Structure formats: structure tokens, C-alpha cells
Amino acid sequence: MGLYERFVLAPALNCVCALPLVTAQRRKVVPRARGRVLEVGLGSGLNFSLYDPAQVTSVTGLDPSEALFAYARERSRGLAFPVELLVGRAEANPLPDAVFDTVLVTYTLCSIPDVEAALAHMRRVLAPGGQLLFCEHARAPDAGIRRQQQWLEPVWKPLAGGCHLTRDTPSLLERAGFRIDAMESYYVPKVPRFAGYHHVGAAHAE
């Protein structure tokens, strides 16, 4: 774990992802999780308080950042459902096949280096009838904003933990063998447009 990740990036991500504007987007999907949940990119555990304990039987969190898990361990105390925290990369998901009713990703697909491999693992671990819930910022539909994203991305990525501004979330999901059941796409008000275009929805494995 590098000094930048531990003392700068992890506290910054924990703070930014807890902002009310960001929480409002995550709140649109997290309460829909049910059964055995795998949260890929659990981060600092900010979604714990948004789960519906009446619907969730357990949450397994997978994230490569030990620094963020320090926050997640604190937030996992006293929850109404059991939590397991696994340090690891989504591209090398060690969990068995077909065991989760829900896979949840919030602000995660943007920063996984090999997102195609990660999505293949997410599809693999979903049980029959399971759902993938997602809340992601992504490539904008407007040409002018896309040019800003392309210009900013080389500078943005190393500062923001590998976050891409130009990933096309719906296309990534479809190429990975998911069918999108419902999705909202919109710019979040008061967020800079280069980082403000969002896709929020649910999908299932075909």
C-alpha cells in the first residue's frame, strides 16, 4: 500500500463518496439488493447504511484497497446482517460460481483496470435469477463533453485511483452477457458534466 493511497486517496474517496449528491445516486439502487449480496468495489462501506436489512441476508465486500477497508470495518459493526470483507481485485474474483442473488457496483466499473474480466466474474458468481445493480458515471452523450472527458482522462486517472471518464457502461454490460432490465441515464445536477453523466439500473445474466 503506497503512501498516496493510504494518506491521500483513501481519505479523499471516503469523503467525496459520502457527499449528499453522491449518496442520493447510490440510494436509487442499493435498497433494491436482496439475498446474498456481493458488493464489488465495496470501498469504505458507505453503502452499508443504504441496504434494506429486511431483504439482505449477507453482504460480501470485495475491494483491492486495504486502506478503504479500515473505514468499512468500522461501518460494518452492529449491522443486522453478516458482512465478509475480502481484499482482492474484481478481475481475479476468488468466489465460487452461482452463489449470489445480487451483485452490486457503485462507482466501481470506472476504475477497474480489466473491466471485461471483472464483469465476466460478476456474471459467473450470480445465481440463477440473480441481478446486477449498478450506479456508475460514464461517457457523456454530448460530443463536446466527451471531448472534455478524453482530454482530462490522462490527468484524472492517476489522481483518482485509476478512474476512467470515458467508459460506456451499457455497452460494457451487454458485451459481458448482461441484459439491462431498467436503466436511468442523466446528468447529476451540480456535478461537473465531465464527471456527471450517470447510468443507474439493473441487469441480469443472459
N, C-alpha and C positions, 0 to 999 in steps of 0.2 A: 504494500500500500504506500503510494507516494505521499509526500508532504502536502502537495497541492490538493490531492483528493481528500485527504483527511482533514486538513485545516481550512481549506477554502471551498472546494467544490461541494463536499457533503453538507456543510452548514448552509451554503447558498441554495442548494437544491431543496433542502428541508424547508427553508424559509420561503422560497419562491413558490414551491408546490403547495404550500399551506395558504397562499393568498386566497381571499374570498372568491375572486373571479375564477381561479383555477378549481377550487373546491366545488363551485357551482357546476362546472362541466363534469367533473367526476361523479357528482351526486346524480347525474342523469342515468348512469349505468350501474354503479356499484350496488345499489339496493336491489337490483334485479338478479344478482348472483344467488345461486341455490345449491344445496347439497354439498358435495366435496368440491372445494374451490382450489384451483391453482392460480395464484397471482404471480405472473411473470413480470419482473421488474418491480418487486414489492417496495424497493427503496426504503424510506424511513417509516413505513407503516401508516401513512396518512389515511389510507382507505379503511383501516380497521373500524373507525367510528361510523362509517357510512354503510357497512354491511347490515342487513336485516337478520338479527340473531334467530328469528323465528324460521328463517329459510335456510340458513347456513349450518351445516353440521361440522365442518372443519375448514381451515384455511392453511394451505401450504404456500409459503412465500419463497420465491427463487430470485436471487439478485447477486451480481458479482461484487458488490461493494460491502465489505465488512464495516466500513465507516458509517454507511447509512443504516446497517443492521443494528448498530448501537442504539439509534433512535427507535427502531422498530421493536427491539426487545422491551424497551420501557413502555411503549404504547400497547404491547400485547398483554400486559399484566391486567388481570381482572376481567378479561373478556368472557362472554358467555359461551364461546366455542373454542376448541383447542386450536393452537397455532403451532406450526412447524416452520422454522426458518432454515433455508438451505443456501449457503454461499456457493454460487456457481453461475455459469453462463447459459443463457437460453439456447444457444447453438449446440450445447452438449448436455442437454437436459437428461439427468440420470434416472428419471422416474419411469415406472413401468407403463405399459400400454393400457389404454382404455380404463382409467381409474377415476377420472374427474368428471363431475357433472357440469362444471363451469371452468373455463379458463378466462381470466381477466387480464387485460393490458390497458393501462392508463399512462399515457406519455412515455411509452416504452419502445414501440416499434421504430421510433425516430432514431434511437441511439444504439440499437443492436448492430454490431458490425456485419454479421452474416444473417440478415433478417429472413432470407428464404429458408435457411436451415432451421432457424428458430421457429418459424411458422410450421414447418414440417413436423417438428417435435410437438408443438401445441396441438396439431391435428391428431397426432399419434396418441397422445395421452387422454384425449377426450373419450368418455364412454359413449356408447350408442345413445343418440338422442341428446347429447350434450351441446352446450352453446359456448361460443366465444363472444365475450363482451369487450368492446373497445371504445376508448376515448383518446384520440390522437390529433395533434396538429400535423399539418401536411402541406403538400404542394398546392398553391393557390390556383384558382381557375382563371384569374386575370393575368394577361401576358405581362403587364407592367410589374405586378407584384412578383411574378415568377422570376423576372429578370433581377429584381432586388434579392430574392432568395438565392439565386445562383451566384450572384456577386458576393453576398455576405457569407455563404456557407463555409468557404475555406477558412475564414476567420472565426466564425461562430463555433464550428465543431470542436476545436481544441479547448476553447474556453468553457463549453457547455457539456463536457463529458461525452463527446462524440455525437452530439445531436445533429441530425440532418434536417434541413429545412425543406427539402425538395422531394421527399418520398411520397409516392402516390398510394395511399393506404388501400383504397378499394381494389386497385389493380393487384397489389401485393397479395391481398387476401384471396382474390379469385384465382390467381396463378398458383397459390398454395393448396387449392382444392376446397376452399370455403365458398359457401353461397350466402350472400348477405340477405338477411331476413327483413331488416329495417335499419334505416340509417338517416340521420340528420347531418347536413353539411352546411356550414355557416361561418362567417367571421364573428369572433367573440368581440363585443363592444369594448372599447377602451384598451384593447391589446394591439400593439403594433401589427399592421397587417402582414408583414413578412413572417410573423410567428402566430398569427391569429386565426388562420383558416383551419377549421376543425371538422373531423368526421366522428360521430358518436353513434354507436349502434350495436347490433347483434348479428351473429352469423352462425352457421352450422356446417359441419364437415359433410361434403357430398360423398 
